[in-house]
C-alpha cells in the first residue's frame, strides 16, 4: 500500500515544509520503512491494553518562587511576553 | 597533585582527545576550573571526588550550552541542571565536557549530527564511526587515560552500540531507575540515562550515584534490589543471532564457552517484531516531543515572517536534519486517524507481549546473553550507502532489552578485523546487582 499522500499530509500536520526534492526522497524512504514495519500485521495475539505503570499518586502542586528565567533563551520577547506570529490572518 | 592541578591536566587531556577524535561539542574549561576551586575550598569529598565526567549533550547543564546534537538547539543554554548532574556534583564529580551525539538520539552510528556540530571518530580506526547515538561518550571513554567516566543515554541502544564499537563497558539501567528530569526527550517511555567506563566497576561507580527516585520525574522509582547470586543458567535467544556477522557469531560462541555457565538456546519469535514496534513507538513519541521546537521559547529563532503555520514550518524545516524530519513525519503518520490502530496501538501491544515473554524467560534463566551489535563499526563511506531502513535493522540486538526496559550492559568480548566487538548481558528488571556481578565475572574470564 502506498502511503505517500498520507505522509505528505503528516508532514504538513507536523509543520515540516518539504522541498520537491526532499518530498520525493524522504517520503519514498519513509514509505519503504512502513512497508517493512507492516509485518506487525501478522501479530494476532490478544493482549490487554498496556496498563499505566507510572506513579499512582500524583504529587501535590506546590507553588514556590521560580529561580529560572523563562525568557533566557529567547530574543522574541516584549514586556515579559513571548512574541509570535499572528494566529489568524 | 591537588584537585586544581588534576583538573588542569584533565582539561588538557580533553582538548587533546577532542582534537584527535571530535568527541566534544563543548569543553567546560571555565566551569571545571571553577568547580575544582569550590571543591578545594569546601574540603568535602564524595564518591566521585577526583573523577571527571563527560556528559552526553542531551543532558541539561546549567549555564553550559546543551544542543542534543541538533542544529535547532545549537545555542540553547539551560537555566537548570538535570537531576543526574546535581547528584554527580554533590558527590564531588567535575563535568569536563558535553559529548557529541546523533541529533536527539536519532542514530546508530553518531553520523546524524546537526549542521555545524562534530562527527566523532572511532579511537581504534579514525576512518570508522563510533556508534550512536552516544558516540562522543564511547570514544572519550576509551581514549581517556584515567579518572574519566561518561554519562550517556539510551532509547533503543544508544549506549550499547558505541560501547561495543569503541571497546568499553556501557550500562543501560532498568527504565525508571534513573531520573529523566533534565534529559532532552527523544521517547519518554524508552529513554534511560546510563553510564560508560573502561570496566564494569567504573561504570557501576557512576551508576550507583545517579540511581534513585526523583520527585521531579514521576516515572522514576526506587525498588530494593535482590542480592546478586551466582549465575547458573544463561539463555541465548536464537533470533537475536540472525543477521549477525559470522566472525562476530564465532567470537560470541567462544565467549559463551569460556564463561563456564550452563546455557540453553531458546526461541523467542516475537523478537522479530521488536524493531518495527520500537521505531513506531519511538518516532510517535519523538514527533510529539519535537513539536516544542518551533522558534519561540528556545532554540533557533528568526524574525517573524508569515502566518502562524508558515513561520513555524519555515524554522523547523530549515534547522531540522533529514533524519529528524524523517522520524517526525513517520511518528506523526503512525498516530493519525486511520493508521493509529494498525501501527501505534499494535506496536504498544507487541511491546507489552515482549515484556511478558521476557518476564517468563527470567523465571528459567538468570541472565540472557547476545552479541551487542551485528556488525563491527562501519567505515564512514559504507554508512553513506545504507538506506534508512537498513540502518534501523542494525539495531536488532539492542532494541529488545531497551523496548522491554530491562537493565543490560555491553562488555568488550573480542576483536574482529582489529575492531572491538561487545557481549550484551541482559538481566531482569531491578536486578542491577546481578547485572554488575555477572558483568565482573564475564570481564575477568574474557580479559
Interface residues (C-beta under 8 A of the other chain):
Chain A: X3 X6 X7 X9 X10 X11 X13 X14 X15 X16 X17 X18 X22 X26 X27 X29 X30 X32 X33 X34 X36 X37 X39 X40 X41 X43 X45 X47 X48 X49 X50 X54 X55 X58 X59 X68 X69 X70 X72 X73 X74 X75 X76 X82 X83 X84 X85 X86 X87 X88 X89
Chain B: X75 X76 X77 X79 X80 X215 X218 X219 X221 X270 X272 X273 X276 X277 X279 X280 X287 X291 X294 X295 X296 X297 X298 X299 X301 X304 X305 X306 X307 X308 X309 X310 X311 X312 X313 X314 X316 X317 X320 X322 X325 X326 X328 X329 X330 X332 X333 X336 X338 X339 X342 X343 X346 X347 X348 X349 X350 X351 X352 X353 X356 X387 X388 X389 X392
